[in-house]
Amino acid sequence: MEAEDKNFYSIGDVERITGIKAYILRYWEQEFRILRPARRTSGQRKYTRTDIDLILKIKELLYTKEYTIAGAKKFLIEERRKRKKQTTLDFGKESVSADLVNKLKKELKEILEILK
């Protein structure tokens, strides 16, 4: 089932969209630290589209690719690390990788030391 275009989804909405029962979603929140939906003041969970995408990824890892929970956690952690490393920073019209920015910072510090 496709998600409506809204900012936040209830646990019931997420259950309908993903096909994952609410009690399993609550269990996954305990197991996967990366899955932490925000809470309303009443305590109800409010899932974002990003949360739903993550739930669908976990579902794929566990049910289709038959990962264990530990294996799925490890996979998601590695995937997150790779994404962080490849993060790009926007400078106007250009995008620059975070690695390049760090190298440039280092070189500029070295130049500054030489000029002192």
Helices and strands as residue ranges (DSSP letters): H 11-18, H 22-31, E 38-39, E 45-46, H 49-59, I 60-64, H 69-85, E 88-91, E 94-97, H 98-115
